[in-house]
Amino acid sequence: MNSRSRFLALVMAVALAGALVGCAKKPANTAPVPPAPTPTETAPTPMPSTPAPAPAPEPSAPPLAAKDLQVIYFAYDSFTLDDGARAALDANAKLLRDNPSLNVSVDGHCDERGTVEYNQALGQKRAEAVTAYLSDQGLAGNRFRVISYGKERPADEDHDEAAWARNRRVEFTAR
């Protein structure tokens, strides 16, 4: 080979080397990577076991209804509350205080003796006596509606003293 060919081959080699060096990617400036943390001795984490089922919620008591209130009984031809009637009304007052959303109709009833008009008035007085007693116990009067049925709705259809005693009453119905 002659010197000219060698010279040309050398120039080509230098140019090729320069092209390769000039085209190389430059490394990006990055922060040095911190060393990996050294593992420390830790207690092994236990495998999660199947969680215990949550306890079943206690069933709530059914809401109070008017039928859960005690019936109030009266003596013949009377609207006066005796000791038994006051005891029953005290229990009813507690139930009504514990259930403030319950509003009731206070229904006065009589036995079959006497005129329709008389028994209507007597049933009204019985229902009003019960309502007044409950109001005196701290219950709002607007929770009650007074109705008298007189002798029109007997609890017992018989015609003897035992039936008449069951018919002289005040009952509570939902409203």
Contacts in CASP RR format, 6 or more apart in sequence:
PFRMAT RR
TARGET T0000
AUTHOR 0000-0000-0000
METHOD contacts of the structure
MODEL  1
MNSRSRFLALVMAVALAGALVGCAKKPANTAPVPPAPTPTETAPTPMPST
PAPAPAPEPSAPPLAAKDLQVIYFAYDSFTLDDGARAALDANAKLLRDNP
SLNVSVDGHCDERGTVEYNQALGQKRAEAVTAYLSDQGLAGNRFRVISYG
KERPADEDHDEAAWARNRRVEFTAR
1 9 0 8 1.000
63 99 0 8 1.000
63 102 0 8 1.000
64 95 0 8 1.000
64 98 0 8 1.000
64 99 0 8 1.000
64 102 0 8 1.000
65 102 0 8 1.000
65 174 0 8 1.000
66 102 0 8 1.000
66 104 0 8 1.000
66 105 0 8 1.000
66 172 0 8 1.000
66 173 0 8 1.000
66 174 0 8 1.000
66 175 0 8 1.000
67 172 0 8 1.000
67 173 0 8 1.000
67 174 0 8 1.000
68 95 0 8 1.000
69 92 0 8 1.000
69 95 0 8 1.000
69 96 0 8 1.000
69 104 0 8 1.000
69 172 0 8 1.000
70 88 0 8 1.000
70 89 0 8 1.000
70 91 0 8 1.000
70 92 0 8 1.000
71 88 0 8 1.000
71 169 0 8 1.000
71 170 0 8 1.000
71 171 0 8 1.000
71 172 0 8 1.000
72 81 0 8 1.000
72 85 0 8 1.000
72 88 0 8 1.000
72 89 0 8 1.000
72 126 0 8 1.000
72 130 0 8 1.000
72 169 0 8 1.000
72 170 0 8 1.000
72 171 0 8 1.000
73 85 0 8 1.000
73 165 0 8 1.000
73 166 0 8 1.000
73 168 0 8 1.000
73 169 0 8 1.000
74 80 0 8 1.000
74 82 0 8 1.000
74 85 0 8 1.000
74 126 0 8 1.000
74 168 0 8 1.000
74 169 0 8 1.000
74 170 0 8 1.000
75 82 0 8 1.000
75 168 0 8 1.000
76 111 0 8 1.000
76 164 0 8 1.000
76 168 0 8 1.000
77 122 0 8 1.000
79 122 0 8 1.000
79 123 0 8 1.000
79 125 0 8 1.000
79 126 0 8 1.000
79 128 0 8 1.000
79 129 0 8 1.000
80 129 0 8 1.000
81 89 0 8 1.000
81 129 0 8 1.000
81 130 0 8 1.000
81 133 0 8 1.000
85 130 0 8 1.000
86 133 0 8 1.000
89 130 0 8 1.000
89 133 0 8 1.000
89 134 0 8 1.000
89 137 0 8 1.000
90 137 0 8 1.000
92 134 0 8 1.000
92 172 0 8 1.000
93 134 0 8 1.000
93 137 0 8 1.000
93 138 0 8 1.000
93 139 0 8 1.000
96 102 0 8 1.000
96 104 0 8 1.000
96 134 0 8 1.000
96 139 0 8 1.000
96 143 0 8 1.000
97 137 0 8 1.000
97 138 0 8 1.000
97 139 0 8 1.000
102 143 0 8 1.000
102 174 0 8 1.000
103 142 0 8 1.000
103 143 0 8 1.000
103 144 0 8 1.000
103 145 0 8 1.000
103 174 0 8 1.000
103 175 0 8 1.000
104 143 0 8 1.000
104 144 0 8 1.000
104 145 0 8 1.000
104 172 0 8 1.000
104 173 0 8 1.000
104 174 0 8 1.000
104 175 0 8 1.000
105 144 0 8 1.000
105 145 0 8 1.000
105 146 0 8 1.000
105 147 0 8 1.000
105 172 0 8 1.000
105 173 0 8 1.000
105 174 0 8 1.000
105 175 0 8 1.000
106 127 0 8 1.000
106 130 0 8 1.000
106 131 0 8 1.000
106 144 0 8 1.000
106 145 0 8 1.000
106 146 0 8 1.000
106 147 0 8 1.000
106 170 0 8 1.000
106 172 0 8 1.000
107 127 0 8 1.000
107 147 0 8 1.000
107 148 0 8 1.000
107 149 0 8 1.000
107 153 0 8 1.000
107 170 0 8 1.000
107 171 0 8 1.000
107 172 0 8 1.000
107 173 0 8 1.000
108 123 0 8 1.000
108 124 0 8 1.000
108 126 0 8 1.000
108 127 0 8 1.000
108 146 0 8 1.000
108 147 0 8 1.000
108 148 0 8 1.000
108 149 0 8 1.000
108 150 0 8 1.000
108 169 0 8 1.000
108 170 0 8 1.000
108 171 0 8 1.000
109 123 0 8 1.000
109 126 0 8 1.000
109 149 0 8 1.000
109 150 0 8 1.000
109 151 0 8 1.000
109 153 0 8 1.000
109 154 0 8 1.000
109 155 0 8 1.000
109 167 0 8 1.000
109 168 0 8 1.000
109 169 0 8 1.000
109 170 0 8 1.000
109 171 0 8 1.000
110 119 0 8 1.000
110 122 0 8 1.000
110 123 0 8 1.000
110 126 0 8 1.000
110 150 0 8 1.000
110 151 0 8 1.000
110 167 0 8 1.000
110 168 0 8 1.000
111 119 0 8 1.000
111 151 0 8 1.000
111 154 0 8 1.000
111 163 0 8 1.000
111 164 0 8 1.000
111 165 0 8 1.000
111 167 0 8 1.000
111 168 0 8 1.000
112 151 0 8 1.000
112 154 0 8 1.000
112 159 0 8 1.000
112 164 0 8 1.000
112 167 0 8 1.000
113 151 0 8 1.000
113 164 0 8 1.000
114 151 0 8 1.000
116 150 0 8 1.000
116 151 0 8 1.000
119 150 0 8 1.000
119 151 0 8 1.000
120 148 0 8 1.000
120 150 0 8 1.000
121 148 0 8 1.000
122 148 0 8 1.000
122 150 0 8 1.000
123 148 0 8 1.000
123 149 0 8 1.000
123 150 0 8 1.000
123 170 0 8 1.000
124 146 0 8 1.000
124 148 0 8 1.000
126 148 0 8 1.000
126 168 0 8 1.000
126 169 0 8 1.000
126 170 0 8 1.000
127 146 0 8 1.000
127 147 0 8 1.000
127 148 0 8 1.000
127 170 0 8 1.000
128 146 0 8 1.000
130 170 0 8 1.000
131 141 0 8 1.000
131 144 0 8 1.000
131 146 0 8 1.000
134 141 0 8 1.000
134 144 0 8 1.000
135 141 0 8 1.000
135 144 0 8 1.000
145 175 0 8 1.000
151 167 0 8 1.000
154 163 0 8 1.000
154 167 0 8 1.000
155 166 0 8 1.000
155 167 0 8 1.000
155 169 0 8 1.000
156 162 0 8 1.000
156 163 0 8 1.000
156 166 0 8 1.000
156 167 0 8 1.000
157 163 0 8 1.000
END
